[in-house]
Amino acid sequence: MSIKAEVVNDSTFNIKIGERFDFSLVTEFRNTYEDLDPRVNQIDIDLSATQYMDSSALGMLLNMQKVLAERQLTYRILNTRPQIARILQISRFNKKFDIQ
């Protein structure tokens, strides 16, 4: 599994990332939110399976926010493993995302 995406409860878009979140997923990640349902008001990034994340993954998350900036969306990063949570904390992603 690399990425699975689905709309949940008509208003939450859930993107579940596989074991590696790196440059190899750039196109696939972008394609998940390209035609986002207009009813969606929240995007959840589920990293429960993610064991490796590099700087390109951080860039992909920021780019997603930039592309969707005209929409009123909230963003959450969920189920992070300790090493991934540390990367997000050091990168100050808690300023742009709700990290749980």
C-alpha positions in Angstrom: 0.0 0.0 0.0 1.3 3.4 -0.8 -1.7 5.8 -0.5 -5.3 5.1 0.1 -7.8 8.0 0.0 -11.5 8.3 0.7 -14.1 10.7 1.8 -15.6 9.9 5.2 -18.9 11.3 6.5 -19.2 13.6 3.4 -16.9 16.2 4.9 -13.6 14.6 5.9 -11.1 13.5 3.3 -8.8 10.8 4.7 -5.4 10.1 3.1 -3.6 7.1 4.5 0.1 6.9 3.7 1.9 3.6 3.5 5.2 2.6 5.0 7.3 5.2 3.1 6.3 8.8 2.6 9.0 10.1 0.2 9.6 11.5 -3.3 8.4 8.4 -5.0 4.8 9.4 -4.0 4.8 13.0 -5.3 2.4 12.3 -8.2 0.2 9.8 -6.4 -0.2 12.2 -3.4 -1.0 15.1 -5.6 -3.6 13.1 -7.5 -5.4 12.2 -4.3 -6.6 15.8 -3.6 -6.6 17.1 -7.2 -10.4 16.9 -7.6 -11.4 17.2 -4.0 -15.1 17.0 -3.3 -16.5 20.5 -2.6 -18.3 19.2 0.5 -15.0 18.3 2.2 -13.9 20.8 4.9 -11.3 18.7 6.7 -8.3 16.7 5.4 -6.8 13.9 7.7 -3.4 12.5 6.8 -3.1 9.1 8.5 0.5 8.1 9.1 -0.2 5.0 11.3 1.7 2.8 8.8 4.4 5.3 8.0 7.9 4.3 9.2 9.9 6.6 7.0 9.4 10.2 6.0 11.8 12.5 4.2 11.9 16.2 3.4 10.0 15.8 0.1 7.1 14.5 2.1 7.1 17.7 4.2 7.1 19.6 0.9 4.2 17.6 -0.4 2.1 18.5 2.7 2.9 22.2 2.4 2.2 22.1 -1.4 -1.2 20.5 -0.7 -2.1 23.4 1.6 -0.9 25.9 -1.0 -2.9 24.3 -3.8 -6.0 24.2 -1.6 -5.5 27.6 0.0 -8.6 29.2 -1.4 -10.8 26.6 0.4 -11.6 26.8 4.1 -10.1 23.5 5.2 -8.7 22.2 8.4 -5.8 19.8 8.3 -4.9 17.0 10.8 -2.0 14.6 10.8 -3.0 11.5 12.7 -1.5 8.4 14.3 2.2 9.4 14.0 4.9 7.1 15.2 7.4 8.7 17.6 10.1 9.1 15.0 7.7 10.7 12.5 6.2 13.0 15.3 9.7 14.2 16.0 10.4 15.1 12.4 7.1 17.0 12.3 7.9 18.8 15.6 11.4 19.8 14.6 10.1 21.1 11.3 7.4 23.1 13.2 4.6 21.5 11.3 2.4 21.8 14.5 2.1 25.5 13.4 0.3 24.5 10.2 -1.3 21.2 11.0 -3.1 19.8 14.0 -0.9 16.8 14.9 -2.5 14.0 16.9 
